[in-house]
């Protein structure tokens, strides 16, 4: 049985006392039935992973006592995932999978053919925390606010390459150019990009088109496939 | 708006009349509100993809008239996916994703640490049909009955290599040996393989271990990542 991992927004270090918020206390002591002395693993996105013991267990709070570092900080590569939100459950899956696969920042984008006009950023961020707790990550990617794709491209830092996944380009290669530095993956919406978007993306000097096979992939499948291609060719796999 | 694609278990060819079963008639005429003369795309796993027009539309049945072949038969490579069933929704996702990614056969396997002792094979097969309809495939992979991993290995054809995805081998490479011929991907259960299973798998002459990155992937994420690795190195991408 693997130990419980918890993300906390608190400094971690030898002898550090970590206070628990109500939801965490409920989870540890109410749901998981941990008692005083029980061991958990903590990470905060800055100090690596630490083992800690339950010092005080209460219904509405409690404290943990940090013991020793169990793993150093291991942030993912500087890779963003830009995706058009789809139906709720599948958007949740995209967030979960991007964390497992090792993206550093998740950017929901609104394209011309995106149905969803708003997202619950806080809900998606909570999903990212949960995925990081489960997959053994020591950081949690930030979920950005929904942004319009055209505006995002207006202010784009050209040193960040964009791996462009476009289902109309099935004849292309799955190989990426070996360009170091920051990258982003852009997954199109389920309705595809508009002609105007496609023309603009193709003309930008920092986009690199890749093909994701001969079949049409759903957005969440495409996200994992694209992240696999990037991680094995340029990332930390 | 893309056209409706329908899997039918009936020969397809120029001038061929295709009868619809009750569920298909309900979907086409009740849900999608197609009328006589409307065009759909058909595939049966043998004759490629054909356009067809609604000849008769009824509440409990109807017929389609095959017109012209729109795509040749394009079966996926001879790649099986062996996976331990997980929770219902995630098992459904594994089936859907394996079809999109291009697996030829889906084999649920029971390992020592697999919780699920039975599956609904017919339900999973229906999911595979639906995924094939949506992703543009011209074949539907067969979903096999649940089999015990040890018995499956007892009768294994050694000419079929097994790409072994084991989360305890994070230091390994993601590269596959360029061995042609039939392959299978084996995704471990969420609780991991037992020591006995791991020892046996490592000793078999047809297993090839690969690593899927430094983070722990859920079974459905691992399936897509492993299929991506295989398809880009040895498959049809």
Interface residues (C-beta under 8 A of the other chain):
Chain A: X74 X93 X96 X97 X100 X101 X102 X134 X135 X136 X137 X174 X211 X212 X213 X214 X215 X216 X217 X218 X221 X224 X225 X227 X228 X229 X231 X232 X236 X237
Chain B: X74 X93 X96 X97 X100 X101 X102 X134 X135 X136 X137 X174 X211 X212 X213 X214 X215 X216 X217 X218 X221 X224 X225 X227 X228 X229 X231 X232 X236 X237
